[in-house]
Amino acid sequence: MIEVKVVRNGDARAAVREAIGQLFEYRYFLRRDQPVTLTAAFSEPVGDAYVQLLQELGIEAIWKSRPRWEGTPDARFNLLA
């Protein structure tokens, strides 16, 4: 399951918060009885602290880093390979 967010004006806070909330809501209502990988995709880097937060919550992340996509190890393996 993936949630895509635009980072506006370099402020990742709102995008990360929305992605976390939406991914947990989707999992709860749509996939409660099935294991699912949660991934957040962002239009630009969100910073190390937010990446760490996402990973601690069990959410992988990818982000656009011109000219390519970067991300957490599992996200890169699962989505970018």
Jmol script that loads the backbone (N, CA, C; Angstrom):
load data "model"
ATOM      1  N   MET A   1       0.853  -1.147   0.000  1.00  0.00           N
ATOM      2  CA  MET A   1       0.000   0.000   0.000  1.00  0.00           C
ATOM      3  C   MET A   1       0.910   1.223   0.000  1.00  0.00           C
ATOM      4  N   ILE A   2       0.603   2.171  -0.861  1.00  0.00           N
ATOM      5  CA  ILE A   2       1.459   3.348  -0.982  1.00  0.00           C
ATOM      6  C   ILE A   2       0.611   4.621  -0.931  1.00  0.00           C
ATOM      7  N   GLU A   3       1.135   5.614  -0.254  1.00  0.00           N
ATOM      8  CA  GLU A   3       0.516   6.941  -0.206  1.00  0.00           C
ATOM      9  C   GLU A   3       1.530   7.929  -0.769  1.00  0.00           C
ATOM     10  N   VAL A   4       1.090   8.759  -1.696  1.00  0.00           N
ATOM     11  CA  VAL A   4       1.970   9.719  -2.355  1.00  0.00           C
ATOM     12  C   VAL A   4       1.616  11.125  -1.866  1.00  0.00           C
ATOM     13  N   LYS A   5       2.651  11.880  -1.482  1.00  0.00           N
ATOM     14  CA  LYS A   5       2.442  13.227  -0.962  1.00  0.00           C
ATOM     15  C   LYS A   5       3.404  14.211  -1.616  1.00  0.00           C
ATOM     16  N   VAL A   6       2.910  15.428  -1.824  1.00  0.00           N
ATOM     17  CA  VAL A   6       3.735  16.524  -2.320  1.00  0.00           C
ATOM     18  C   VAL A   6       4.246  17.303  -1.104  1.00  0.00           C
ATOM     19  N   VAL A   7       5.556  17.524  -1.071  1.00  0.00           N
ATOM     20  CA  VAL A   7       6.159  18.358  -0.027  1.00  0.00           C
ATOM     21  C   VAL A   7       6.092  19.790  -0.540  1.00  0.00           C
ATOM     22  N   ARG A   8       5.421  20.642   0.200  1.00  0.00           N
ATOM     23  CA  ARG A   8       5.217  22.031  -0.246  1.00  0.00           C
ATOM     24  C   ARG A   8       6.179  22.978   0.464  1.00  0.00           C
ATOM     25  N   ASN A   9       6.848  23.798  -0.332  1.00  0.00           N
ATOM     26  CA  ASN A   9       7.773  24.814   0.193  1.00  0.00           C
ATOM     27  C   ASN A   9       8.855  24.230   1.096  1.00  0.00           C
ATOM     28  N   GLY A  10       9.275  23.010   0.815  1.00  0.00           N
ATOM     29  CA  GLY A  10      10.345  22.384   1.583  1.00  0.00           C
ATOM     30  C   GLY A  10       9.957  21.971   2.990  1.00  0.00           C
ATOM     31  N   ASP A  11       8.670  22.064   3.343  1.00  0.00           N
ATOM     32  CA  ASP A  11       8.201  21.717   4.686  1.00  0.00           C
ATOM     33  C   ASP A  11       7.574  20.327   4.651  1.00  0.00           C
ATOM     34  N   ALA A  12       8.346  19.329   5.113  1.00  0.00           N
ATOM     35  CA  ALA A  12       7.905  17.941   5.029  1.00  0.00           C
ATOM     36  C   ALA A  12       6.914  17.556   6.120  1.00  0.00           C
ATOM     37  N   ARG A  13       6.800  18.357   7.154  1.00  0.00           N
ATOM     38  CA  ARG A  13       6.005  17.991   8.328  1.00  0.00           C
ATOM     39  C   ARG A  13       4.576  17.583   7.966  1.00  0.00           C
ATOM     40  N   ALA A  14       3.865  18.417   7.255  1.00  0.00           N
ATOM     41  CA  ALA A  14       2.467  18.127   6.922  1.00  0.00           C
ATOM     42  C   ALA A  14       2.364  16.892   6.030  1.00  0.00           C
ATOM     43  N   ALA A  15       3.247  16.775   5.058  1.00  0.00           N
ATOM     44  CA  ALA A  15       3.199  15.634   4.152  1.00  0.00           C
ATOM     45  C   ALA A  15       3.433  14.324   4.897  1.00  0.00           C
ATOM     46  N   VAL A  16       4.402  14.314   5.813  1.00  0.00           N
ATOM     47  CA  VAL A  16       4.695  13.098   6.571  1.00  0.00           C
ATOM     48  C   VAL A  16       3.527  12.754   7.491  1.00  0.00           C
ATOM     49  N   ARG A  17       2.996  13.735   8.180  1.00  0.00           N
ATOM     50  CA  ARG A  17       1.867  13.491   9.090  1.00  0.00           C
ATOM     51  C   ARG A  17       0.664  12.942   8.333  1.00  0.00           C
ATOM     52  N   GLU A  18       0.368  13.527   7.190  1.00  0.00           N
ATOM     53  CA  GLU A  18      -0.762  13.052   6.393  1.00  0.00           C
ATOM     54  C   GLU A  18      -0.532  11.638   5.898  1.00  0.00           C
ATOM     55  N   ALA A  19       0.671  11.352   5.440  1.00  0.00           N
ATOM     56  CA  ALA A  19       0.980  10.013   4.938  1.00  0.00           C
ATOM     57  C   ALA A  19       0.819   8.969   6.039  1.00  0.00           C
ATOM     58  N   ILE A  20       1.337   9.265   7.230  1.00  0.00           N
ATOM     59  CA  ILE A  20       1.215   8.330   8.356  1.00  0.00           C
ATOM     60  C   ILE A  20      -0.265   8.072   8.660  1.00  0.00           C
ATOM     61  N   GLY A  21      -1.017   9.118   8.818  1.00  0.00           N
ATOM     62  CA  GLY A  21      -2.428   8.965   9.155  1.00  0.00           C
ATOM     63  C   GLY A  21      -3.207   8.203   8.102  1.00  0.00           C
ATOM     64  N   GLN A  22      -2.979   8.542   6.856  1.00  0.00           N
ATOM     65  CA  GLN A  22      -3.722   7.886   5.789  1.00  0.00           C
ATOM     66  C   GLN A  22      -3.328   6.417   5.647  1.00  0.00           C
ATOM     67  N   LEU A  23      -2.042   6.110   5.746  1.00  0.00           N
ATOM     68  CA  LEU A  23      -1.622   4.715   5.624  1.00  0.00           C
ATOM     69  C   LEU A  23      -2.203   3.855   6.744  1.00  0.00           C
ATOM     70  N   PHE A  24      -2.179   4.345   7.967  1.00  0.00           N
ATOM     71  CA  PHE A  24      -2.755   3.573   9.070  1.00  0.00           C
ATOM     72  C   PHE A  24      -4.274   3.449   8.929  1.00  0.00           C
ATOM     73  N   GLU A  25      -4.930   4.501   8.469  1.00  0.00           N
ATOM     74  CA  GLU A  25      -6.373   4.421   8.255  1.00  0.00           C
ATOM     75  C   GLU A  25      -6.707   3.412   7.165  1.00  0.00           C
ATOM     76  N   TYR A  26      -6.009   3.477   6.031  1.00  0.00           N
ATOM     77  CA  TYR A  26      -6.264   2.532   4.942  1.00  0.00           C
ATOM     78  C   TYR A  26      -6.053   1.101   5.411  1.00  0.00           C
ATOM     79  N   ARG A  27      -4.955   0.876   6.123  1.00  0.00           N
ATOM     80  CA  ARG A  27      -4.673  -0.484   6.588  1.00  0.00           C
ATOM     81  C   ARG A  27      -5.776  -0.954   7.533  1.00  0.00           C
ATOM     82  N   TYR A  28      -6.212  -0.091   8.429  1.00  0.00           N
ATOM     83  CA  TYR A  28      -7.234  -0.471   9.397  1.00  0.00           C
ATOM     84  C   TYR A  28      -8.551  -0.840   8.709  1.00  0.00           C
ATOM     85  N   PHE A  29      -8.991  -0.028   7.776  1.00  0.00           N
ATOM     86  CA  PHE A  29     -10.290  -0.254   7.157  1.00  0.00           C
ATOM     87  C   PHE A  29     -10.257  -1.178   5.943  1.00  0.00           C
ATOM     88  N   LEU A  30      -9.141  -1.234   5.244  1.00  0.00           N
ATOM     89  CA  LEU A  30      -9.105  -2.002   4.003  1.00  0.00           C
ATOM     90  C   LEU A  30      -8.340  -3.319   4.092  1.00  0.00           C
ATOM     91  N   ARG A  31      -7.364  -3.404   4.963  1.00  0.00           N
ATOM     92  CA  ARG A  31      -6.498  -4.585   5.010  1.00  0.00           C
ATOM     93  C   ARG A  31      -6.251  -5.073   6.433  1.00  0.00           C
ATOM     94  N   ARG A  32      -7.177  -4.887   7.305  1.00  0.00           N
ATOM     95  CA  ARG A  32      -6.984  -5.202   8.717  1.00  0.00           C
ATOM     96  C   ARG A  32      -6.554  -6.649   8.939  1.00  0.00           C
ATOM     97  N   ASP A  33      -7.079  -7.580   8.170  1.00  0.00           N
ATOM     98  CA  ASP A  33      -6.810  -9.000   8.379  1.00  0.00           C
ATOM     99  C   ASP A  33      -5.703  -9.556   7.495  1.00  0.00           C
ATOM    100  N   GLN A  34      -5.019  -8.690   6.757  1.00  0.00           N
ATOM    101  CA  GLN A  34      -3.982  -9.142   5.837  1.00  0.00           C
ATOM    102  C   GLN A  34      -2.701  -8.356   6.071  1.00  0.00           C
ATOM    103  N   PRO A  35      -1.573  -9.039   6.033  1.00  0.00           N
ATOM    104  CA  PRO A  35      -0.320  -8.284   6.145  1.00  0.00           C
ATOM    105  C   PRO A  35      -0.121  -7.426   4.893  1.00  0.00           C
ATOM    106  N   VAL A  36       0.351  -6.229   5.095  1.00  0.00           N
ATOM    107  CA  VAL A  36       0.559  -5.317   3.968  1.00  0.00           C
ATOM    108  C   VAL A  36       1.777  -4.447   4.265  1.00  0.00           C
ATOM    109  N   THR A  37       2.554  -4.181   3.244  1.00  0.00           N
ATOM    110  CA  THR A  37       3.687  -3.276   3.365  1.00  0.00           C
ATOM    111  C   THR A  37       3.189  -1.858   3.170  1.00  0.00           C
ATOM    112  N   LEU A  38       3.549  -0.978   4.096  1.00  0.00           N
ATOM    113  CA  LEU A  38       3.165   0.427   4.003  1.00  0.00           C
ATOM    114  C   LEU A  38       4.342   1.231   3.476  1.00  0.00           C
ATOM    115  N   THR A  39       4.090   2.048   2.477  1.00  0.00           N
ATOM    116  CA  THR A  39       5.135   2.877   1.876  1.00  0.00           C
ATOM    117  C   THR A  39       4.598   4.278   1.632  1.00  0.00           C
ATOM    118  N   ALA A  40       5.411   5.275   1.961  1.00  0.00           N
ATOM    119  CA  ALA A  40       5.082   6.668   1.682  1.00  0.00           C
ATOM    120  C   ALA A  40       6.043   7.176   0.610  1.00  0.00           C
ATOM    121  N   ALA A  41       5.503   7.849  -0.388  1.00  0.00           N
ATOM    122  CA  ALA A  41       6.311   8.434  -1.453  1.00  0.00           C
ATOM    123  C   ALA A  41       6.160   9.947  -1.391  1.00  0.00           C
ATOM    124  N   PHE A  42       7.278  10.644  -1.511  1.00  0.00           N
ATOM    125  CA  PHE A  42       7.282  12.104  -1.381  1.00  0.00           C
ATOM    126  C   PHE A  42       7.928  12.743  -2.603  1.00  0.00           C
ATOM    127  N   SER A  43       7.511  13.961  -2.902  1.00  0.00           N
ATOM    128  CA  SER A  43       7.996  14.680  -4.079  1.00  0.00           C
ATOM    129  C   SER A  43       9.429  15.189  -3.924  1.00  0.00           C
ATOM    130  N   GLU A  44       9.936  15.177  -2.691  1.00  0.00           N
ATOM    131  CA  GLU A  44      11.315  15.584  -2.430  1.00  0.00           C
ATOM    132  C   GLU A  44      11.747  14.978  -1.098  1.00  0.00           C
ATOM    133  N   PRO A  45      13.025  15.050  -0.763  1.00  0.00           N
ATOM    134  CA  PRO A  45      13.481  14.470   0.504  1.00  0.00           C
ATOM    135  C   PRO A  45      12.756  15.086   1.698  1.00  0.00           C
ATOM    136  N   VAL A  46      12.501  14.251   2.716  1.00  0.00           N
ATOM    137  CA  VAL A  46      11.800  14.721   3.908  1.00  0.00           C
ATOM    138  C   VAL A  46      12.730  14.874   5.107  1.00  0.00           C
ATOM    139  N   GLY A  47      13.963  14.465   4.980  1.00  0.00           N
ATOM    140  CA  GLY A  47      14.929  14.612   6.066  1.00  0.00           C
ATOM    141  C   GLY A  47      15.078  13.344   6.888  1.00  0.00           C
ATOM    142  N   ASP A  48      16.253  13.196   7.475  1.00  0.00           N
ATOM    143  CA  ASP A  48      16.592  11.985   8.210  1.00  0.00           C
ATOM    144  C   ASP A  48      15.662  11.725   9.388  1.00  0.00           C
ATOM    145  N   ALA A  49      15.281  12.753  10.126  1.00  0.00           N
ATOM    146  CA  ALA A  49      14.425  12.549  11.300  1.00  0.00           C
ATOM    147  C   ALA A  49      13.067  11.970  10.901  1.00  0.00           C
ATOM    148  N   TYR A  50      12.490  12.478   9.820  1.00  0.00           N
ATOM    149  CA  TYR A  50      11.199  11.957   9.385  1.00  0.00           C
ATOM    150  C   TYR A  50      11.337  10.558   8.799  1.00  0.00           C
ATOM    151  N   VAL A  51      12.426  10.293   8.104  1.00  0.00           N
ATOM    152  CA  VAL A  51      12.654   8.941   7.590  1.00  0.00           C
ATOM    153  C   VAL A  51      12.760   7.961   8.757  1.00  0.00           C
ATOM    154  N   GLN A  52      13.475   8.347   9.795  1.00  0.00           N
ATOM    155  CA  GLN A  52      13.612   7.487  10.971  1.00  0.00           C
ATOM    156  C   GLN A  52      12.245   7.271  11.639  1.00  0.00           C
ATOM    157  N   LEU A  53      11.456   8.325  11.778  1.00  0.00           N
ATOM    158  CA  LEU A  53      10.118   8.201  12.347  1.00  0.00           C
ATOM    159  C   LEU A  53       9.283   7.217  11.538  1.00  0.00           C
ATOM    160  N   LEU A  54       9.275   7.385  10.234  1.00  0.00           N
ATOM    161  CA  LEU A  54       8.499   6.489   9.372  1.00  0.00           C
ATOM    162  C   LEU A  54       8.939   5.042   9.555  1.00  0.00           C
ATOM    163  N   GLN A  55      10.239   4.810   9.556  1.00  0.00           N
ATOM    164  CA  GLN A  55      10.731   3.449   9.706  1.00  0.00           C
ATOM    165  C   GLN A  55      10.358   2.865  11.070  1.00  0.00           C
ATOM    166  N   GLU A  56      10.431   3.660  12.125  1.00  0.00           N
ATOM    167  CA  GLU A  56      10.052   3.168  13.448  1.00  0.00           C
ATOM    168  C   GLU A  56       8.572   2.803  13.508  1.00  0.00           C
ATOM    169  N   LEU A  57       7.763   3.440  12.675  1.00  0.00           N
ATOM    170  CA  LEU A  57       6.341   3.120  12.601  1.00  0.00           C
ATOM    171  C   LEU A  57       6.053   1.982  11.625  1.00  0.00           C
ATOM    172  N   GLY A  58       7.100   1.446  10.993  1.00  0.00           N
ATOM    173  CA  GLY A  58       6.919   0.348  10.048  1.00  0.00           C
ATOM    174  C   GLY A  58       6.525   0.786   8.657  1.00  0.00           C
ATOM    175  N   ILE A  59       6.832   2.037   8.317  1.00  0.00           N
ATOM    176  CA  ILE A  59       6.506   2.587   7.002  1.00  0.00           C
ATOM    177  C   ILE A  59       7.799   2.825   6.238  1.00  0.00           C
ATOM    178  N   GLU A  60       7.895   2.238   5.065  1.00  0.00           N
ATOM    179  CA  GLU A  60       9.038   2.495   4.189  1.00  0.00           C
ATOM    180  C   GLU A  60       8.797   3.812   3.462  1.00  0.00           C
ATOM    181  N   ALA A  61       9.849   4.398   2.897  1.00  0.00           N
ATOM    182  CA  ALA A  61       9.701   5.694   2.234  1.00  0.00           C
ATOM    183  C   ALA A  61      10.575   5.788   0.994  1.00  0.00           C
ATOM    184  N   ILE A  62      10.069   6.499   0.012  1.00  0.00           N
ATOM    185  CA  ILE A  62      10.851   6.878  -1.169  1.00  0.00           C
ATOM    186  C   ILE A  62      10.607   8.365  -1.394  1.00  0.00           C
ATOM    187  N   TRP A  63      11.565   9.004  -2.072  1.00  0.00           N
ATOM    188  CA  TRP A  63      11.436  10.431  -2.355  1.00  0.00           C
ATOM    189  C   TRP A  63      12.218  10.757  -3.615  1.00  0.00           C
ATOM    190  N   LYS A  64      11.750  11.781  -4.298  1.00  0.00           N
ATOM    191  CA  LYS A  64      12.408  12.232  -5.515  1.00  0.00           C
ATOM    192  C   LYS A  64      13.639  13.042  -5.136  1.00  0.00           C
ATOM    193  N   SER A  65      14.771  12.624  -5.644  1.00  0.00           N
ATOM    194  CA  SER A  65      16.028  13.327  -5.435  1.00  0.00           C
ATOM    195  C   SER A  65      16.663  13.451  -6.810  1.00  0.00           C
ATOM    196  N   ARG A  66      16.461  14.574  -7.403  1.00  0.00           N
ATOM    197  CA  ARG A  66      16.837  14.762  -8.800  1.00  0.00           C
ATOM    198  C   ARG A  66      18.232  14.229  -9.092  1.00  0.00           C
ATOM    199  N   PRO A  67      18.440  13.482 -10.115  1.00  0.00           N
ATOM    200  CA  PRO A  67      17.489  13.096 -11.159  1.00  0.00           C
ATOM    201  C   PRO A  67      16.847  11.729 -10.924  1.00  0.00           C
ATOM    202  N   ARG A  68      17.007  11.146  -9.747  1.00  0.00           N
ATOM    203  CA  ARG A  68      16.474   9.802  -9.527  1.00  0.00           C
ATOM    204  C   ARG A  68      15.679   9.741  -8.222  1.00  0.00           C
ATOM    205  N   TRP A  69      15.160   8.569  -7.943  1.00  0.00           N
ATOM    206  CA  TRP A  69      14.438   8.314  -6.698  1.00  0.00           C
ATOM    207  C   TRP A  69      15.373   7.675  -5.692  1.00  0.00           C
ATOM    208  N   GLU A  70      15.242   8.071  -4.438  1.00  0.00           N
ATOM    209  CA  GLU A  70      15.986   7.500  -3.317  1.00  0.00           C
ATOM    210  C   GLU A  70      14.978   6.920  -2.344  1.00  0.00           C
ATOM    211  N   GLY A  71      15.470   6.216  -1.340  1.00  0.00           N
ATOM    212  CA  GLY A  71      14.537   5.712  -0.347  1.00  0.00           C
ATOM    213  C   GLY A  71      15.186   4.808   0.680  1.00  0.00           C
ATOM    214  N   THR A  72      14.357   4.347   1.604  1.00  0.00           N
ATOM    215  CA  THR A  72      14.816   3.404   2.610  1.00  0.00           C
ATOM    216  C   THR A  72      15.178   2.099   1.908  1.00  0.00           C
ATOM    217  N   PRO A  73      16.039   1.288   2.511  1.00  0.00           N
ATOM    218  CA  PRO A  73      16.507   0.075   1.832  1.00  0.00           C
ATOM    219  C   PRO A  73      15.388  -0.842   1.333  1.00  0.00           C
ATOM    220  N   ASP A  74      14.410  -1.157   2.157  1.00  0.00           N
ATOM    221  CA  ASP A  74      13.344  -2.053   1.708  1.00  0.00           C
ATOM    222  C   ASP A  74      12.498  -1.431   0.606  1.00  0.00           C
ATOM    223  N   ALA A  75      12.243  -0.146   0.708  1.00  0.00           N
ATOM    224  CA  ALA A  75      11.454   0.524  -0.328  1.00  0.00           C
ATOM    225  C   ALA A  75      12.193   0.507  -1.658  1.00  0.00           C
ATOM    226  N   ARG A  76      13.492   0.784  -1.615  1.00  0.00           N
ATOM    227  CA  ARG A  76      14.272   0.757  -2.859  1.00  0.00           C
ATOM    228  C   ARG A  76      14.239  -0.629  -3.463  1.00  0.00           C
ATOM    229  N   PHE A  77      14.381  -1.649  -2.635  1.00  0.00           N
ATOM    230  CA  PHE A  77      14.386  -3.016  -3.138  1.00  0.00           C
ATOM    231  C   PHE A  77      13.017  -3.380  -3.731  1.00  0.00           C
ATOM    232  N   ASN A  78      11.960  -3.058  -3.006  1.00  0.00           N
ATOM    233  CA  ASN A  78      10.607  -3.452  -3.427  1.00  0.00           C
ATOM    234  C   ASN A  78      10.037  -2.621  -4.561  1.00  0.00           C
ATOM    235  N   LEU A  79      10.347  -1.336  -4.592  1.00  0.00           N
ATOM    236  CA  LEU A  79       9.684  -0.450  -5.549  1.00  0.00           C
ATOM    237  C   LEU A  79      10.577   0.059  -6.666  1.00  0.00           C
ATOM    238  N   LEU A  80      11.859   0.164  -6.399  1.00  0.00           N
ATOM    239  CA  LEU A  80      12.721   0.821  -7.385  1.00  0.00           C
ATOM    240  C   LEU A  80      13.574  -0.142  -8.190  1.00  0.00           C
ATOM    241  N   ALA A  81      13.603  -1.381  -7.800  1.00  0.00           N
ATOM    242  CA  ALA A  81      14.448  -2.363  -8.503  1.00  0.00           C
ATOM    243  C   ALA A  81      13.868  -2.729  -9.840  1.00  0.00           C
TER     244      ALA A  81
END
end "model"
wireframe off; spacefill off
backbone 0.3
color backbone group
